[in-house]
Amino acid sequence: MKIGKYAFNSLEQAEDKIRGLGTSIDDDGNVYPTHNHTIVKLGYIALNNAQEDEDTILSDEYHIDALWQDLEADEDGDIKHPYGWATYSVKVEGKGVHGFFGIDYQENKI
C-alpha cells in the first residue's frame, strides 16, 4: 500500500479523477466505487494555524489523500501513481493535515 497526497484545481476536477478510478451504479441509482483504494476529500485546507476563523488562509486548491492498494510496479519495480494523478501530487513534510490509521506517510509515500 502507498499513500498519495494531491492538490486539484477544483472539487469538480478532483471528483472527476476519483470517478476515473472506477465506479458502477446499483439498481437504486447509487454510484459506488469499483476500486479498493481509500480516498479522503480534505477540501480547501487551512494554510496557517490561525486562532480565529477570520484569520484562516485557505488553499485555492482542493486536496485529497489516497491510500492506494495493489498498484502494480513498473519494470524497474517502482510503484507509480494511477494514470493522470502524478501531475497533482504534492509533497509534504511530516504527515500533513491528515493521516491513515497511524500509517507513516513518509515511509509509504508514492
N, C-alpha and C positions, 0 to 999 in steps of 0.2 A: 504494500500500500504506500502511496505517496500523497503529500499534501501540496496543493497549489493555492496561491493567493492571486486574485485577479481584480483589475480595475477596468470597468467598461465605460463607454461614453454616456450611457443612459440605462435605466431599468429595462427598457424595451430591448436594447441590444443584448443585455445580459440574459433576459428571458429567451430570446431567440437562440442564443448559444446553448442554453440549458435544454431547450426543446430539441436542438440538433443532436443531443446525445442519445435520443430515442424516447419516444412516447407512444402511447396507444390510448384508445378511448373505449371505456366499458359500455355495457348495454344502457346505462343511465346517462351517458354522455359525459362522464367524468374523465378528464385527462390524467393519466398516471405515467410515471417513468418506466421504461423497459430496461434501464441500465441499473447497475448495482452501486453506483457512486453516491456519496453523500454530498449534497450541495447545500450550503448555508448562505442565504442572502443577507449580507450585512448592511447594505444600503449606502447612503451617503454618510460616511463615518466622520466622527469628530477628529480634527487635525491638531487640536490643542487640548489641554487639561483645564478648561475654563471652570471657574467656580459657579458662575451664573449662566443660565441658558442663553441670555442675550449676548454673552461674550464668546459663545461657542463658534468656532470656524469649521464649517462642514466642507468636505471634499466635493469637488464638482464632478467626480467620477463615482459610479455605482460599484460597490465592492462585493465580491463573492469569495468564499473559501470553498475549496473542494477537497474531499478525501477520496482519492482515486483508488479504485480496486481493480486488480487484474489487468493493468495496462501491459501491453507486450513490449519487450525490449527490442531495440533495433539490432542490426548485425554486429554492432560494437558492444552490445549488452547494456546500452543506456536506455533508461525509461524516458520517454518523451511525452509532452502534453498531448491530449487529444487534438485532432486536426483543427486548426484555427484558433486554439486557445493560447498558444505561446505568445502571440502578439500582445495579449492583455495581461500577461503575467507580471507581477510585481514582487520585488524582493523586500523583505522587512527584517529589521533587527529583532531579536527575541522571538516571541510568538505572535506579535501583532495584537490586534484588539480581540482576537478570537482564537480558541484552540479546540482540538478534537480529543475529548476523553483522556486528557493527560498525555497524548502522543506528542513527542518533541518535534516541533516544526523544523528546527534547524537540522536535525538528524534525518528527517523524512521528506524534506522539500524536494520538489521535482525540478 
